[in-house]
Amino acid sequence: MSSFSQETVFNGLKSNLKRADSYYDNQSYQDALDLYLTVEKTNKKSEDLYLKLARTCYYLKEMEQVAAWYEKFLTTDSSLGIEDAFKYAESLTVQGKYQQAIS
């Protein structure tokens, strides 16, 4: 892949991420999720992206996905802030995973 091609792909990912953030900020969560998933599928994996995916799924009430994205985030050896810890625990509780939610 040429340097120009790599830049074009990188700029496209960056553009999708900015557009997704804009959708999220405007509470267009489904549109944001679609773009975040596009970015994630193209190997743009990061702690920040996992949090964005978890939070977006939370507002869409996709609690299994909320838990899955927070779990991916936690594998990066990062810790959740208070608000995210609450959302993660709530997503586990909704699924009946009470012990996991309180640990």
C-alpha contacts under 8 A as a table, 3 or more apart, distances in Angstrom:
res1	aa1	res2	aa2	distance
1	M	5	S	6.08
1	M	6	Q	6.59
2	S	5	S	5.15
2	S	6	Q	6.31
3	S	6	Q	5.13
3	S	7	E	6.23
4	F	7	E	5.12
4	F	8	T	6.17
5	S	8	T	5.03
5	S	9	V	6.23
6	Q	9	V	5.20
6	Q	10	F	6.10
7	E	10	F	5.02
7	E	11	N	5.96
8	T	11	N	5.13
8	T	12	G	6.08
9	V	12	G	5.03
9	V	13	L	6.29
10	F	13	L	5.17
10	F	14	K	6.16
11	N	14	K	4.96
11	N	15	S	5.93
12	G	15	S	4.99
12	G	16	N	6.11
13	L	16	N	5.06
13	L	17	L	6.10
13	L	39	V	5.92
13	L	44	K	7.73
14	K	17	L	5.10
14	K	18	K	6.22
15	S	18	K	5.15
15	S	19	R	6.13
16	N	19	R	5.04
16	N	20	A	5.98
16	N	35	L	6.04
16	N	36	Y	7.54
16	N	38	T	7.93
16	N	39	V	6.85
17	L	20	A	5.02
17	L	21	D	6.11
17	L	35	L	6.93
17	L	36	Y	6.51
17	L	39	V	6.81
18	K	21	D	5.05
18	K	22	S	6.18
19	R	22	S	5.00
19	R	23	Y	6.24
19	R	32	A	7.56
19	R	35	L	7.60
20	A	23	Y	5.05
20	A	24	Y	6.13
20	A	31	D	7.03
20	A	32	A	4.28
20	A	33	L	7.20
20	A	34	D	7.98
20	A	35	L	5.44
20	A	36	Y	6.13
21	D	24	Y	4.99
21	D	25	D	6.09
21	D	32	A	6.67
22	S	25	D	5.07
22	S	26	N	6.24
22	S	32	A	7.72
23	Y	26	N	5.09
23	Y	27	Q	6.18
23	Y	28	S	4.89
23	Y	29	Y	6.50
23	Y	31	D	6.28
23	Y	32	A	5.06
24	Y	27	Q	4.94
24	Y	28	S	5.56
24	Y	29	Y	5.40
24	Y	31	D	7.92
24	Y	32	A	5.38
24	Y	56	T	7.25
25	D	28	S	7.57
28	S	31	D	5.64
28	S	32	A	6.26
29	Y	32	A	4.92
29	Y	33	L	5.98
29	Y	56	T	5.83
29	Y	57	C	7.82
29	Y	59	Y	7.00
29	Y	60	L	6.71
30	Q	33	L	5.04
30	Q	34	D	6.24
30	Q	56	T	7.87
30	Q	60	L	7.25
31	D	34	D	5.22
31	D	35	L	6.51
32	A	35	L	5.34
32	A	36	Y	6.08
32	A	56	T	7.31
33	L	36	Y	5.04
33	L	37	L	6.02
33	L	53	L	6.61
33	L	56	T	6.25
33	L	57	C	7.30
34	D	37	L	5.31
34	D	38	T	6.34
35	L	38	T	4.92
35	L	39	V	6.28
36	Y	39	V	5.12
36	Y	40	E	6.12
36	Y	49	L	7.29
36	Y	52	K	7.70
36	Y	53	L	6.59
37	L	40	E	4.90
37	L	41	K	6.03
37	L	53	L	7.69
38	T	41	K	5.22
38	T	42	T	6.51
39	V	42	T	5.34
39	V	43	N	7.03
39	V	44	K	5.71
39	V	45	K	7.92
40	E	43	N	5.50
40	E	44	K	5.15
40	E	45	K	5.60
40	E	49	L	7.47
41	K	44	K	7.18
45	K	49	L	6.44
45	K	50	Y	7.47
46	S	49	L	5.17
46	S	50	Y	6.35
47	E	50	Y	5.21
47	E	51	L	6.39
47	E	73	F	5.54
47	E	76	T	6.84
47	E	78	S	7.87
48	D	51	L	5.21
48	D	52	K	6.25
49	L	52	K	4.99
49	L	53	L	6.14
50	Y	53	L	5.10
50	Y	54	A	6.16
50	Y	69	W	5.57
50	Y	70	Y	6.78
50	Y	72	K	6.75
50	Y	73	F	5.48
51	L	54	A	5.05
51	L	55	R	6.05
51	L	69	W	6.99
51	L	70	Y	6.61
51	L	73	F	6.63
52	K	55	R	5.22
52	K	56	T	6.00
53	L	56	T	5.17
53	L	57	C	6.11
53	L	66	V	7.56
53	L	69	W	6.39
54	A	57	C	5.22
54	A	58	Y	6.14
54	A	65	Q	6.96
54	A	66	V	4.53
54	A	67	A	7.20
54	A	68	A	7.73
54	A	69	W	5.01
54	A	70	Y	5.87
55	R	58	Y	4.96
55	R	59	Y	6.54
55	R	66	V	6.97
55	R	84	D	7.81
55	R	87	K	7.98
56	T	59	Y	5.37
56	T	60	L	6.45
57	C	60	L	4.91
57	C	61	K	6.11
57	C	62	E	5.16
57	C	63	M	6.95
57	C	65	Q	6.30
57	C	66	V	5.42
58	Y	61	K	4.99
58	Y	62	E	5.96
58	Y	63	M	6.21
58	Y	66	V	5.63
58	Y	87	K	7.22
58	Y	91	S	7.82
59	Y	62	E	7.72
62	E	65	Q	5.51
62	E	66	V	6.23
63	M	66	V	4.80
63	M	67	A	6.29
63	M	91	S	4.80
63	M	92	L	7.48
63	M	94	V	7.13
63	M	95	Q	7.49
64	E	67	A	5.33
64	E	68	A	6.27
64	E	91	S	6.77
64	E	92	L	7.74
64	E	95	Q	7.23
65	Q	68	A	4.90
65	Q	69	W	6.11
66	V	69	W	5.43
66	V	70	Y	6.23
66	V	87	K	8.00
66	V	88	Y	6.82
66	V	91	S	6.31
67	A	70	Y	5.17
67	A	71	E	6.02
67	A	88	Y	5.83
67	A	91	S	5.85
67	A	92	L	6.44
68	A	71	E	5.10
68	A	72	K	6.30
69	W	72	K	5.01
69	W	73	F	6.20
70	Y	73	F	4.90
70	Y	74	L	6.14
70	Y	88	Y	6.56
71	E	74	L	5.01
71	E	75	T	6.41
72	K	75	T	5.26
72	K	76	T	7.19
73	F	76	T	5.63
73	F	77	D	7.82
73	F	78	S	6.94
74	L	77	D	5.65
74	L	78	S	5.57
74	L	79	S	6.41
74	L	80	L	7.71
75	T	78	S	7.34
80	L	83	E	7.92
80	L	84	D	5.67
80	L	85	A	5.45
81	G	84	D	5.37
81	G	85	A	5.95
82	I	85	A	5.07
82	I	86	F	6.22
83	E	86	F	5.19
83	E	87	K	6.39
84	D	87	K	5.02
84	D	88	Y	6.05
85	A	88	Y	5.06
85	A	89	A	6.07
86	F	89	A	5.12
86	F	90	E	6.03
87	K	90	E	5.03
87	K	91	S	6.12
88	Y	91	S	5.15
88	Y	92	L	6.36
88	Y	101	A	7.56
89	A	92	L	5.14
89	A	93	T	6.12
89	A	100	Q	7.91
89	A	101	A	4.53
89	A	102	I	7.07
90	E	93	T	4.99
90	E	94	V	6.16
90	E	101	A	7.28
91	S	94	V	5.29
91	S	95	Q	6.58
92	L	95	Q	5.16
92	L	96	G	6.43
92	L	97	K	5.09
92	L	98	Y	6.72
92	L	100	Q	7.02
92	L	101	A	5.47
93	T	96	G	4.96
93	T	97	K	5.32
93	T	98	Y	5.28
93	T	101	A	6.06
94	V	97	K	7.47
97	K	100	Q	5.55
97	K	101	A	6.19
98	Y	101	A	4.97
98	Y	102	I	6.41
99	Q	102	I	5.46
99	Q	103	S	6.35
100	Q	103	S	5.30
